[in-house]
Amino acid sequence: MASGAKSKGTQAAVWVIILLLIFGLMGFGATNFGGTINSIGSVGDREISVQRYAQDLQNQMQQFSRQTGQPMTLAQARAFGLDAAVLQRLVSTAALEHEAAERGISAGDSELRDQILTLSAFQGLDGTFDREAYRFALERSGLNERAFESDLRSEIARTILEGAVTGGIEGSGTYSDAIYEFVGERRDFSWSVLTVDDLADAIADPTESDLQRYYSENEPDFMLPETREITYVSLSPDMLVDTVPVEDADLEALYQERIDEFVQPERRLVERLVLGDAAEEAKTRLDANEVTFEELVAERELSLTDVDLGDVSETDLGSVGAEVFALDGPGIAGPVDTELGAALFRVNAVLAAQEVPFEDAKAGLKAEFALEESANIIAEQIEDIDDLLAGGATLEELASETDLQLSEFTLTEASIEGIAASSAFRRAGLGAAVGDFPEIIETEDGGIFALRVNEIVEPRLEEFDSAKGRIEAGWRRQETVRVLTEQAEAIAGQLRADTSPEELGLTLTEETNRVRTDFIADAPAETMLSVFEMEVGEIRVEPAATSVVVIRLNAINGPDPDDQDLLSQRDALQNSVARAIGSDLLNAFAGEIEAEVGIFLDQAAIGAVHTQMP
């Protein structure tokens, strides 16, 4: 059983190890939670460790933070249900690991060794397994080798069990075929757009009554947003930068500290393809132009991303660096022996060594240094300014007693100019109420501000006289489309009566085999929506924002049978459905195990984990 599922087990285990390493390096060690609490619960005889729960939960919080661009607290995570989702996933995992152990599924020593040796997280760029890096990474994650390898065996066994449960599941061909037909359907049609230039007569000037009626019928278009009148004091690094003394000695020290940015050895864009015993034959085929490097990569069922090492120096490549850098330019080096077996290295580009002398870097370093020092000066003032505010100082008094500058601002949700370019200012201004006590808030660039909301003006309808120019422009657009629609309907009626476009002086643009997602230049955006609602032979008039389009549908065609991208999408959809069914089946299977062997959760231990998190 273990041998038959080796491929799936290997792939899943690799991801598991990588995740464990990432989690471990986040700073959670087993000792963080101290005492005798080792687990937060169990499913059958399989415990869920404190470490595992803490790491998984923190990872989910950090993932959410990266997506939103905002840090997430534990309270927010719990409000979103992230803790419950993590706990449920770990319970299901523990149930499957329990069942795998009960059924005697396990991984042998050789398979375990092979997976650890081939894991890129423990290798240098030359493909050599680094024993010290392996030990150090485990220490950082709070694990010893025995515990890590035991966990890895469990992961492999669970993956084998999952493969047995979900193997052979196929997605619904009917569903994927229906989507394929919908997405790939093509249509032939003719169209012509009428614009203001096609008006038979110019639009007459509106009367006051016309404008008043348009104003009343379109009030949402003339609503003014909520407006906040704000007084604020601020201080940014830019305000102080010219006053900061900068010594050459400081700049020279900064230059040396960041010397790797200014003095770089030759680097090369390199790809590594491990071929083992097939390396010599592959090199011969390459030299004879019988195959390309890309085709060799595809033969190994890899992508170019899988073999890309990025831009590397000779030192980065370790023992193989000399041979790779012996090439005069782009080309293939090797076969070269690595820990993974013989490999070919392709050099795609040579990045020449670079050196930026101190004098050339000095101006940029000076600007950066001055800005950083300005931010430090501001940071040192925060406590004193806070004390002044706590003592009852007004914003006006702060401006007279400190470097803070006093200003006024009219803020709406759409404001992005001036101080409102700072998201911190926008959040504070939109969240404050009249009478709130001002507080010092830091901006993204190291500046500070404090604000006071003087007045909040609720959303309101703009006065007719103030909006009159926009009212008239809107009325003219509406009237133009109305008149053009009447003209277009008359044309469509004649086309339906078999009058030729030429007799009507109408030029129709012909489109063939257009799909739903196609963009038609010069045609209104509504055109494609109408085309795919029509019947063959139908002629339709479709008003748009400032124009009108006349459309005639000529033919409905099925998907292009030679469109490989579309066929691949259909297959991918079918596989996605299969995975979804497999996931549901696996969840149900895990649920049955949980019901049979029982679940125990230690709420005190879970609470202890939460208290250690930010």
N, C-alpha and C positions, 0 to 999 in steps of 0.2 A: 504493500500500500504506500509506504513512504517513498519508494522509488518511482512509482507511477505519477505521484504528485510533486516530484522534486522541483520542476520548473516553477510551478505556482508558489510552492513553499519558499523557494529561494527568493523570488521577487518580493513576496510579502515580508519576508524576514529582513531583507535589506532595508526596506522602508522603515521597519520597526526599529532597527538598530540606529538608523540615522535620526529618527525622531527621539529615541532615548538619549542620544548624544546631545542633540539640540536642547532638549529639556534640561539635561543635566548641567549644561554650560550656562543655563540661565541663573544659576546661583542657588538652586535648592539642593541641599545635601541632606542625607538621612539624619544628620545630627541636628538639623534645623528644628525638628519637632521633638527632639529630646525624649527623656523619660523612657517608659516601657511601652508606649503606644507604637505598635508596628503596623497595624492594619486598621482600616475603617470598617471592615466587615468581611463577609465571605459568602460564597455560593458553594454549597456542599463542603468539600475539604479544600477548596481553592480560595486562598485569602486575597483580598484587594489591599495592596500596601498603601500606607500613608503617602509614601514617596510618589507612587504612581498617580494617585488622585491629585496631589498637589501639582505635580508637573503637568498633567493633562489639563487641569483647570487653568493654570497660569498660561499655558500655550494657547488655549482658546481665547482668553482675555487679550493676549497680545495680538492674536490674529484679528480679533475684532477691532483693536486699536489701530492696526495698520490699515484696515479697510475704511475706517471712519476718520482717521487722522487725529483722533482725540484719545487721550489716555482713559482707560476704563478702571473703575474701582470695583472692589468685590461686591459692594452694595448694588452697583449697576449690573454687574454680571448676574447676580441672583435675581434682580428684577427682570432681566431678559431670559431667565431660565437656563443660563449656561451651566450652572452647577448641577442642575438636575439632569441635563443632557449628558454631561460628562459622566455622572454617576451611573446613569442607565447604560451607557456604552460600556463602562468598565464591568458592570454586573453581567451584561451579555457576554463579554469577553471571558470573564471568569467562569461562567457557565460552560462555555465551549471548551475551555482549557480543562475543566473538571471532567467533562465527558470524554475528551481525548485521552486523558490519563486512565479513566475507567476502561476504555476500549484497548488500552495497551499501545497507543500510537506514540512513537517517539522518534527522535533523530539520532543517528549514530555519531560517534566521535569524528569520523573522517568527514562526514558532511558538515558538521559544525565547524571543524577546522577550515575546510575549504571556503565556507562562507565568510568567516572572519578574515582570512587571508586575502580574499578578493574584494573586500569592502573598501571602496575608495576613501571613506572617512578615515581609514587607518593607513593610507598610503601616501608616499611622496609623489611628486609629479612624474618620477621615473617608474612608477608602478611598483615600487618596493614596499613591502609591509614593514611598518615602523613599530617595533615592539614597545619602545618607550612611549610613543604617542598613544598606543593602545592602553597601556597601564595608566598614563596620566589622565586620559579622557575618562576612564572609569572612575578614577579617584575624584575627579571634579564632579562627576555625576552622583557621587555618594555610593558607588557600587564597588565590590571586589570582583575579581575574575570569576570566582565560583558562582556568585549570585547572578552575574551578568549572563554567563553561559547557561545557567539553569533557566533563566528567563527566556533566553533565545531558543532553547530546546522546546519550551512550552509554546512559544510563538510558532515555531515550525510545525509542531504537532497540531496546534489549533488550525493552522492554515490548511494542513492536509485534510482535517475533518471538514472544514468549510468547503473544500473542493469536492469532497465526496457528497456533501449535502446538495450543493448547487450545480454540480457538473451535469452537462447534458441538457441544461435548460435552454430553450430557444425562444426568441421573441416572436410575436405575432406578425407573420408576413402580411396579413390583411391590413393591419394598422399601418405598417411602414409603407406598403404599396399605396394606400390611400393618401398618405402624406406626400409620397413621391409624385403621384399624379397631380395633386394640388399644387405643389411647389413647382413642378416641371412643366405644367400646362403652358402652351404657347398660343398666342393669338395674332392674327393678321388684321390690321385695321387701317383706316384712312382718317385723317383729321386736318382741321384748319382752325386757327385761332383768330378771333375778332378782337381788336383792341380799340382804344379811343380814336386811333387814326382811321378806323373803318366806319365811324359814325356817319350816317347819311346827313345829319344836320348837327351843328354844335349844340351842346347842352346850354339851355337858357339859364340866366342867373337866377338863383333861388330867391324866393320872397322871404320876408321875416317869418311868416307863418310856416314855410317849408323848414326853415332852420329850427324853429321852436319845436315842431313836430319831431324832427330827427333827434333833437336833443332829448326830448322826453322818451322816445322809443329806445334810445341807446345810452341811458344813464350810466350803466356799468363802465362804459368807455371813458367817462368823464369823472370818475371817482378819484379823489385825491387820497393818497395813503395816510396812515397814521403818521403824525409828525411830532418829533420830540425836540424841544428847544433845550439845549444843553450848554452849561458852562463847565469848562474843564481846565485843568492845569496839566502840563506835560513837560517831559524832559527826555530827549532822545540822544543817543551817541552822536548823531550828526550835528547836534547843537553845540557839543563840547569839543569836537574833534580838532578844531583849529587852536584850541587852548592847551592841548596836551603836549608837554615837552617830549621829544623823541630823541634819544641818544643813539649814535651810530653803534655803540657797543651793544645796546639792546637788540638792534637790528641784525648785527652780525651773529649774536647768540641765537636769534630766531632762525636765521639762515642755516646755521649749523644743525639746529634741532630738526629742521625739515630738509636736510640736505638731499634726501632721497627724491624729493620733488624737483630739485634743480640739477642734480647730477645723476643721470640714469645710464646704466650700461646698455649695450646693444640688446634689443629684445626681438623676439620673433613670434609670429602668429603660427601656432603649431597644433596639429591634430595627431592623435596617437591611435592606431588601429592594432589591437592585439590579435594575432593570427595563429600563434603557436607553431605546430609542425607545418602548417600551410603557408608560412610566411615566405619561404624561398620561392615556392611555386608562384605565389601572388606577385612577388617582385619581378619574376621573369615575365609574367603576363603583362605587367605594367610596362616594362622596358620594351616589350614587343608591340605595345599599343593594342593589345587584345582586350583590355579592360581598363576602365578608369578607376581612380581612387574612390569616387562616389559609388560606383557599382560594387566595388569590394566591400564597402561599408554596408550597402544594402544586402549583399549576400550573407552577411553576419546578422541580418535582421536588426541593424542599428540605424540611427540617424546621425547626421553630421554633428548635431548637438551632443550626442553621446560620446563622441571621440574628440571633441574640441577641448584643448587645454588653455585656450586664450593666448594672451601675449606673455611670454615667459623669457627669463634670462637663462644664460648657460648654467648658472648656479642653481636655479630653480629645478632644472632637469636632472640634477645629481649626476650619476655615473654615465648617463646617456647624453649628457649635454655636449660633450666634446664632439661626438659624431654628428649630432644634429647641427651644431654651429660650424662644422667644417664645410657645409654647403656654401657655395658662393652666393646663392640667392634662393628663390622658391624652388622646391623640388622634393624628392623623396629620399629619406635617409633610412638605412637599415637593409635587411632585418637586424634589429638590436635586441639582445637578450635582456629581459626584465623579469621581475618576480612573477609576473603573470604569464610569461612565455615570450617567444619571439614576437616583435612588433615592428610595424612600419611607422615612421614619423613623417608627416607631410608638413613642409614649411610653406605657408601661403604668402608671407610677406616678411621683409626684414625692416625692423624699426631701428634706425641708426641711433648710436649713442648720442645723448644730449647733455650739454652742460650750460647752465645759465649762470654767468658770473655774478658775484654779489652785487656789483655796481648796476647790472641790468635788472636785478631782482629788487633792488633797494626801494624804488618808488612804490611798488606794490606792497612790499613788506611794511613800509612806513604807514601806508593807509590802513592796512589790516591792524597793525599794532596800535595805532591811534584810536581806531574804533573799539578795539578790545579794552584798551585802557579807559576809554570814555565810559564803556559799559560797566567797568569795575568801579569807577568813581561814582556812577549813579547807584550801583548796588550798595555802596557804603553809606549812601545818604538815606536809604529806605527807612531804616529804623528810626532815625531822627525825625523824618517827615511823618512817620506813623505816630510818633509821640506828640507832634504838634497837632495832628488831627484828633488824637485821643484827648488832647487838652482843650479842644473846642475851637481850634483855628479854622477860619473859613478858607475857601479856595483863594479868595482875594488876598488874604493875609499870607497864605503860603507863597503866593507869587511875589509878594514884597519882601519876604524873609528868606527865600531860598532861590535856587537857580530855575525853579519851575516857571514856565510861561503860561499866562492866563489867556484863554481864547473862548470863543463862542462857536457853536455848531448846531445846524439844523439837521437832525438825523431821521432817516426813514430806512425801511428794510432794504431798499435798493442802493443806499449810500455806499460808495466805495472810494470816494475821493478824499484827499487830505488825511487827517487822522483816522477816518473811517476805513482806510486801507488796512488797518490793523483789525484782525478778527477779534482780538481781545477787547478792543474798544467797542466794536459793533455789538458783541455779546453783552458787555456791561451796560451800554447805553440802552439797548432794547429790553434788557431785563430789569432795569432799575425803575423805581417809582418816585413820584414827586415826594420829597421829604426824606428819602433814604439818606443815611449817613455816608458821606464820601469815604472811599478807602483807596489806598495805593494799589494799583494793579500793574503788573509787568507786561510789556509788549514782546512780540516775537524777536525783535532786534535788540533787546536789552534795555529798552527805554521804560519809562513809567508814566502813569497818568492817574488822575483822580477826577471824577466827574460828579456833577449835580444836575438832576433833571428839574428844570424850572417849570416846564409846562408840557402836557401831552395833549395834542390836538387830535381828536378821533377822526377816522376816515369820514369824508364828507364830499358831497357833490360840488364840483367846481362851478363857480358862478357862470351864468350864460355869457355875460359880456367878456369875461376873462378867457373863456374857452371858444369864443366865436370863430376864430380862425380855424381851429381844428374841427369845429362843427361843420363849417362850410366845406372843408376838404373831405370830410367823411360823407357828407351829403352828395358831393359831386361824384365820388367813387361809386356810391350806391346807385345814383341816377344813371351814370354811365353804363354800369352793368345791366340795369333794368332795360335801358333802350337797346343795348347790344343784344340782350336776350330776345327781345321782340324781333329784331332783325334776323337773328340766327334761327328762330323758330320759323320764320317765313321761308328762309333758305332751306331748312330741313324739310318743310312741307313740300317744296318743289322737288327736292331730291327724292323724296318718297314717291312722288308722281313721275319718276323716271326722267326728270330734267337733268341733263348732264351738267357737271360742275363748270365746264367750259362756257356753257350758255349763261350761267349765272355769274361768270367772271370770278369763280372760286377756284383757288389752287389748293388741292388736297395733297397732303404729305402721306406717302405710303409707308407703313411699318409691317414687317413680317417677322414671325416667330419671336415675338416679344413675350417675356415672362413678367410675373407680377412685380418683381423687384427692380425692373429696368427703369432707368431714368431717361426721360425724353427731353432733350434740350429744347428750350423755347416753348414747351408745352406746359400748361398749368399742372400743378402737383395732383390735382383731382382727376386728371385724364386717365391714368392707369387704373385707379379705383373703379371708374365707370366702365372701362373696357372689359374688366373681368366680371362685371355684373350683367353684361348685355348678351342678347341672343344673336346668332348669325343673321345678317341682313338688317338688323336694327340700326336706326339713325337716332342719335341722341344729342340734345343740347345741354351742355354742362356749364353753368355759371361758375366763375372763379372769383378771386379777390378783386381783380381790376380788369378782367377780360372774360370772354366766353368762348368755349371750344365746341365745334361741331364734330361729332365722331360717327363713323360708320364701321360696324364690325363685319369683316369679310370672311373670316374662317377661325375655327377653333382646332388646334393641333395638340396632339399628345406630347409627352416629354421626349426630348432628343435621346434616342437609344444609344448614341455614341458619346453622350456627355458623361465622362468618367467621374467627374467631381460629384455630379448628381447621384450617380449609382453608388459612389462611396458614401455619400450622405445617407442614402437609403439603408445601406448595410450597417452604417454606424448607428442609425436610429434603431434598427432591429436588435443590434447588440446591446444598446442602451436599455431597451425594454427588457431584454433577457436579464441584464444585470439588476434591474429594478425588481423583477420577479424573484431572482435569486436572493436579493437582499431581504425581501418580504418573507421568503421561505426560511432563510437563515434566522431572522428575528423570531419567527414562529417556533422554530426548532429550539432556539435558546430559551424562549419563554416556557416551553414544555419542560426543559431540563430544570429551570429555576423553580417551577411549580413542584417538580418531583423531589429535588434534593433540598430545597429550601434556601431562603436568602436571610442573612443576618447583617444588619447595618448598625454600626456603633455611632449614634448621633453625637455622643460626647467627643469621640475621636474626630469626626467630621468637623465639629465646632472648633476643635483645637487647631486643625489645619487652617480654617478660615481666619482664626485670630492671628496667624503668622503671616497672612497675606496682606498686601497694601490695600 
